[in-house]
Amino acid sequence: MSGLRVLHLMSCGGWSSDAYWAARVAVELERAGHEPTLCCRAGTQARVIERARELGASRIETLALRSGFRPRDDLSDVRRLRQWLPRFDVLHVHRGKEHWLAALANRLSETPRPLVRTRHIVQAVRPHALNRWLYWKATDHVVTVTEAIRRQYLASGLVPAERVVALPGGVDAERFHPGVNGGAFRRSLRIPGDALLVGLVGGLRVMKGHGVVLEAARLLAQDGTRPHFLFIGKGRHEESIRQMIRGAALEGQVTLLGFVPDLAAALSALDIALYVPLESDGMSRVLFECLAMGRPLVASRVGVVPEILLDGQEALVVPAGEPGLVAQAIRRLAGDAALRTSLGLAGRRLVVDRFSGARVAARLAELYTGLGARDAA
């Protein structure tokens, strides 16, 4: 397969899951010998562009990509996109703003290119007349990050089934792998060497399940099971979480770390990883990173989890919002080192076989090539 020239357009104002996905895909496509370019919103140098470069994105352009209807900026963006079209084989968009701009540039161009849209969130697309044109006529293919989002498109009738594909995953399996040494990170925590370390990575928000974990910790303490819990991430609910910790008398058992510069080392230090959101949050990036690290995992049955994980095989899967069952799963893993090992190995194998960034990029490249061949026919 010859190198494909792909323009990924993303209007994210901050480092969201869709910004991460677009940058990750660009990096993996380049690793595979293609020529991806990432086009970001102007003015997001620190929030988006620098982080994309840290991931390894090497070709970055900018457009205004301003939120809402901005006639002057939008017209300028469409003009520049029309000029760029001959440089690329495929356009791949990630939000509604750039979706419309790319569709209009294609419509006005003598050299239109196949247009692909990725949908990152669980939120139904309204099937009104404009969206029917945008998706049915102007868009060649839709990629979703979960099967549930794919089913939303099918229910809307906006896109025929053969033009929607679910591609979950995309984790950097070269960075996140079981060989990472987390020893120095663990020692920096200054906790007992024989303590069982249980970790949750996620912004400090209600839906991420920190409250469920704290209640599970309180229940575990009642029978003398006292692992050390690590919360990695920042968010506006930090003070309320600290209050819950104090209220449950867990001050010596829970550490809030905030942002950590080397997440792979932090995950490697964990004996058990938790992914227990109260509801689906789309891409589930942390879930795949934990699996790639070979960490034994307790996961809520939300979003992509029931689509990819079998309870007792790659993880212990529990209903969302059930601290008693989370406590039961942690207790089970705490007492069974062999189960921790088997789950970790199976999770890593699952990522390598199906959900690595390299796998997602390879499937995208096949999709792009097929679209190009169809247009050339």
Buried (B, 14 or more C-beta within 10 A) or exposed (E): EEBBBBBBBBBBBEBBBBBBBBBBBBBBBBBBEBBBBBBBBBBBEEBBBEBBBEBBBEBBBBBBBBEEEBEEBBEEBBEBBBEBBEEBBBBBBBBBBBBBBBBBBBEEBEEBBBBBBBBBBBEEBEBEEEBBBBBBEBBBBBBBBBBBBBEBBEEBEBBEEEBBBBBBBBBBBEBBBBEBEBEEBBEEBEBEEEBBBBBBBBBBBBBBBBBBBBBBBBBBBEEEBBBBBBBBBBBEBBEBBBEBBEEBEBEEBBBBBEEBEEBBBBBBBBBBBBBBBBEBBBBBBBBBBBBBBBBBBBBBBBBBBBEBBEBEEBBBBBEBBBBEBBBBBBBBBBEEEEBBEBBBBBBBEBBBEEBBBBBBBBBBBEBBBEBBEEEEE
